[in-house]
């Protein structure tokens, strides 16, 4: 039942994205404006559920470099053994 609910929410989100993009595109007059409006509309709908992935991967990379505990562990092991 949970899977069905998740699929319904994703389907509703996709339907809303398509409808909003279509409305935005039909209100534009020339071809360049339609391309820009469509691009920004699709970009917003893609970034809403995925914006934290980019920030999280940047922060994770920083933490991996700043808090390299395995390297510290290996350094302490190598200093103990003569």
Backbone as a chain_set.jsonl record, in Angstrom:
{"seq": "XXXXXXXXXXXXXXXXXXXXXXXXXXXXXXXXXXXXXXXXXXXXXXXXXXXXXXXXXXXXXXXXXXXXXXXXXXXXXXXXXX", "coords": {"N": [[0.819, -1.191, 0.0], [1.999, 1.19, 0.701], [3.841, 1.538, -1.342], [2.145, 1.915, -3.511], [0.996, 4.362, -2.779], [3.255, 6.02, -2.843], [3.884, 5.852, -5.575], [1.581, 7.031, -6.617], [1.82, 9.659, -5.636], [4.21, 10.447, -6.91], [3.352, 10.226, -9.555], [1.338, 12.174, -9.585], [2.917, 14.423, -9.139], [4.508, 14.423, -11.453], [2.494, 14.783, -13.374], [1.575, 17.331, -12.61], [3.9, 18.779, -13.162], [4.104, 18.502, -15.953], [1.69, 19.737, -16.761], [1.974, 22.388, -15.75], [4.275, 23.197, -17.117], [3.318, 23.056, -19.742], [1.298, 25.037, -19.658], [2.87, 27.292, -19.159], [4.399, 27.317, -21.5], [2.435, 27.744, -23.476], [1.725, 30.354, -23.059], [3.737, 31.925, -24.01], [5.099, 33.956, -26.634], [7.083, 34.022, -28.784], [9.562, 31.796, -30.299], [12.067, 31.599, -28.987], [11.499, 32.533, -26.411], [9.737, 30.544, -25.613], [11.446, 28.296, -25.499], [13.215, 29.105, -23.459], [11.431, 29.468, -21.29], [10.375, 26.877, -21.069], [12.713, 25.438, -20.476], [13.459, 26.582, -17.968], [11.197, 25.946, -16.473], [11.18, 23.109, -16.48], [13.66, 22.725, -15.264], [13.206, 23.766, -12.686], [11.237, 21.979, -11.749], [12.704, 19.623, -11.734], [14.749, 20.215, -9.951], [13.457, 20.655, -7.514], [12.836, 18.143, -6.067], [15.473, 17.186, -5.953], [17.468, 18.944, -5.097], [18.947, 18.884, -2.73], [20.748, 16.824, -3.046], [23.001, 17.641, -4.532], [24.135, 19.589, -2.821], [24.545, 17.976, -0.582], [26.412, 16.102, -1.529], [28.633, 17.728, -1.99], [29.172, 18.615, 0.615], [29.659, 16.141, 1.844], [31.972, 15.359, 0.498], [33.7, 17.327, 1.437], [33.719, 16.671, 4.195], [34.877, 14.14, 4.061], [37.48, 14.779, 3.329], [38.249, 16.514, 5.388], [37.878, 15.14, 7.812], [39.447, 12.679, 7.96], [39.384, 9.886, 9.251], [40.226, 7.243, 8.964], [42.752, 7.489, 7.833], [44.025, 8.775, 9.953], [43.855, 6.737, 11.814], [45.434, 4.756, 10.618], [47.848, 6.096, 10.681], [48.369, 6.241, 13.436], [48.616, 3.522, 13.977], [50.889, 2.853, 12.479], [52.788, 4.37, 13.777], [52.979, 3.115, 16.211], [54.091, 0.621, 15.738], [57.395, -0.437, 15.439]], "CA": [[0.0, 0.0, 0.0], [2.889, 2.349, 0.739], [4.4, 1.676, -2.681], [1.089, 2.499, -4.336], [0.882, 5.77, -2.395], [4.429, 6.721, -3.371], [3.705, 5.944, -7.019], [0.527, 8.019, -6.88], [2.381, 10.996, -5.388], [5.14, 10.722, -8.006], [2.547, 10.439, -10.76], [0.699, 13.49, -9.47], [3.974, 15.43, -9.306], [4.842, 14.44, -12.872], [1.364, 15.392, -14.068], [1.618, 18.763, -12.317], [5.04, 19.348, -13.892], [3.749, 18.574, -17.37], [0.643, 20.738, -16.945], [2.519, 23.727, -15.524], [5.172, 23.491, -18.235], [2.477, 23.296, -20.915], [0.663, 26.347, -19.497], [3.916, 28.304, -19.329], [4.78, 27.363, -22.908], [1.369, 28.294, -24.31], [1.612, 31.798, -22.837], [4.866, 32.618, -24.642], [4.803, 34.337, -28.02], [8.065, 33.612, -29.795], [10.2, 30.503, -30.108], [13.139, 31.699, -27.988], [10.858, 32.635, -25.099], [9.197, 29.221, -25.282], [12.558, 27.444, -25.103], [13.693, 29.543, -22.139], [10.403, 29.178, -20.288], [10.33, 25.422, -20.898], [13.926, 25.024, -19.786], [13.395, 26.969, -16.564], [10.125, 25.191, -15.826], [11.658, 21.738, -16.256], [14.741, 22.805, -14.286], [12.617, 23.938, -11.347], [10.577, 20.742, -11.335], [13.723, 18.602, -11.46], [15.539, 20.594, -8.782], [12.676, 20.628, -6.26], [13.117, 16.953, -5.254], [16.86, 16.725, -5.974], [18.426, 20.025, -4.825], [19.807, 18.573, -1.595], [21.765, 15.858, -3.433], [24.223, 18.363, -4.911], [24.71, 20.165, -1.611], [25.0, 16.892, 0.275], [27.635, 15.498, -2.055], [29.718, 18.675, -1.75], [29.479, 18.575, 2.047], [30.239, 14.831, 2.119], [33.342, 15.406, 0.007], [34.452, 18.148, 2.4], [33.908, 15.908, 5.423], [35.829, 13.06, 3.803], [38.826, 15.344, 3.326], [38.542, 17.174, 6.662], [37.872, 14.189, 8.916], [39.933, 11.412, 7.447], [39.67, 9.101, 10.451], [40.968, 6.038, 8.611], [44.147, 7.896, 7.689], [44.545, 9.007, 11.302], [43.981, 5.425, 12.438], [46.602, 4.111, 10.032], [49.024, 6.819, 11.151], [48.637, 5.833, 14.818], [49.09, 2.137, 13.953], [52.246, 2.801, 11.971], [53.695, 4.973, 14.764], [53.148, 2.183, 17.322], [54.974, -0.479, 15.343], [58.711, 0.068, 15.015]], "C": [[0.866, 1.259, 0.0], [3.483, 2.596, -0.642], [3.387, 2.316, -3.625], [0.935, 3.983, -4.043], [2.058, 6.575, -2.947], [4.317, 6.886, -4.884], [2.637, 6.964, -7.393], [1.042, 9.445, -6.684], [3.352, 11.372, -6.505], [4.401, 10.978, -9.317], [1.856, 11.792, -10.745], [1.722, 14.611, -9.661], [4.365, 15.552, -10.777], [3.73, 15.088, -13.688], [1.332, 16.903, -13.844], [2.752, 19.439, -13.082], [4.714, 19.506, -15.369], [2.709, 19.657, -17.608], [1.176, 22.157, -16.766], [3.453, 24.119, -16.664], [4.37, 23.794, -19.496], [1.808, 24.661, -20.834], [1.684, 27.462, -19.705], [4.292, 28.436, -20.795], [3.702, 27.981, -23.788], [1.214, 29.802, -24.138], [2.74, 32.597, -23.482], [4.573, 32.849, -26.123], [5.816, 33.798, -29.025], [8.786, 32.333, -29.379], [11.273, 30.535, -29.019], [12.561, 31.775, -26.577], [10.27, 31.296, -24.664], [10.298, 28.275, -24.818], [13.057, 27.817, -23.714], [12.699, 29.203, -21.036], [10.311, 27.674, -20.022], [11.54, 24.904, -20.139], [13.864, 25.352, -18.299], [12.3, 26.212, -15.81], [10.567, 23.762, -15.511], [12.773, 21.728, -15.216], [14.199, 22.933, -12.869], [11.974, 22.638, -10.879], [11.561, 19.609, -11.086], [14.472, 18.928, -10.18], [14.756, 20.543, -7.473], [12.934, 19.34, -5.467], [14.592, 16.58, -5.143], [17.882, 17.78, -5.576], [19.378, 19.665, -3.696], [20.893, 17.56, -1.943], [23.071, 16.564, -3.772], [24.903, 18.953, -3.68], [25.263, 19.077, -0.692], [26.282, 16.252, -0.221], [28.836, 16.42, -1.873], [30.145, 18.628, -0.285], [30.121, 17.236, 2.425], [31.696, 14.783, 1.659], [34.226, 16.206, 0.956], [34.73, 17.353, 3.68], [34.896, 14.762, 5.229], [37.262, 13.573, 3.811], [39.2, 15.906, 4.688], [38.679, 16.178, 7.805], [38.253, 12.797, 8.416], [40.348, 10.527, 8.622], [40.439, 7.831, 10.129], [42.447, 6.358, 8.446], [44.788, 8.168, 9.042], [44.765, 7.678, 12.024], [45.22, 4.704, 11.911], [47.89, 4.785, 10.502], [49.374, 6.399, 12.584], [49.133, 4.383, 14.865], [50.548, 2.081, 13.497], [53.236, 3.438, 12.954], [53.911, 4.048, 15.961], [54.131, 1.078, 16.982], [56.306, 0.063, 14.875], [59.13, -0.427, 13.672]], "O": [[0.516, 2.265, -0.618], [3.614, 3.745, -1.064], [3.742, 3.164, -4.444], [0.761, 4.779, -4.965], [1.875, 7.679, -3.459], [4.625, 7.953, -5.414], [2.781, 7.681, -8.384], [0.733, 10.334, -7.478], [3.32, 12.501, -6.995], [4.788, 11.85, -10.095], [1.795, 12.478, -11.766], [1.417, 15.633, -10.277], [4.534, 16.66, -11.286], [4.007, 15.864, -14.602], [1.09, 17.667, -14.778], [2.585, 20.547, -13.593], [5.019, 20.538, -15.967], [2.831, 20.424, -18.563], [0.852, 23.039, -17.561], [3.419, 25.26, -17.126], [4.722, 24.708, -20.241], [1.752, 25.377, -21.833], [1.388, 28.464, -20.356], [4.486, 29.548, -21.285], [4.023, 28.676, -24.752], [0.626, 30.46, -24.996], [2.694, 33.828, -23.493], [3.897, 32.053, -26.773], [5.432, 33.178, -30.016], [8.637, 31.855, -28.254], [11.375, 29.605, -28.22], [13.082, 31.148, -25.655], [10.303, 30.955, -23.481], [10.113, 27.533, -23.854], [13.295, 26.941, -22.882], [13.082, 28.708, -19.975], [10.182, 27.253, -18.873], [11.417, 24.041, -19.269], [14.178, 24.507, -17.461], [12.469, 25.879, -14.637], [10.352, 23.269, -14.404], [12.832, 20.829, -14.377], [14.69, 22.273, -11.953], [12.151, 22.241, -9.728], [11.27, 18.715, -10.292], [14.799, 18.029, -9.405], [15.362, 20.398, -6.411], [13.23, 19.431, -4.276], [14.942, 15.735, -4.319], [19.08, 17.53, -5.71], [20.526, 20.108, -3.71], [21.871, 17.443, -1.205], [24.138, 16.127, -3.341], [26.117, 18.827, -3.521], [26.327, 19.243, -0.095], [27.148, 15.896, 0.578], [29.944, 15.945, -1.626], [31.337, 18.603, 0.019], [31.036, 17.207, 3.248], [32.551, 14.23, 2.35], [35.358, 15.816, 1.245], [35.852, 17.365, 4.188], [35.667, 14.448, 6.136], [38.166, 12.867, 4.258], [40.351, 15.788, 5.105], [39.523, 16.364, 8.681], [37.45, 11.865, 8.459], [41.532, 10.434, 8.945], [41.238, 7.381, 10.951], [43.302, 5.582, 8.872], [45.953, 7.835, 9.26], [45.741, 7.515, 12.756], [45.97, 4.109, 12.685], [48.906, 4.118, 10.698], [50.549, 6.222, 12.907], [49.975, 4.047, 15.698], [51.35, 1.342, 14.068], [54.411, 3.072, 12.958], [54.918, 4.175, 16.659], [54.912, 0.647, 17.83], [56.349, 0.932, 14.004], [60.212, -0.081, 13.197]]}, "num_chains": 1, "name": "protein.A"}
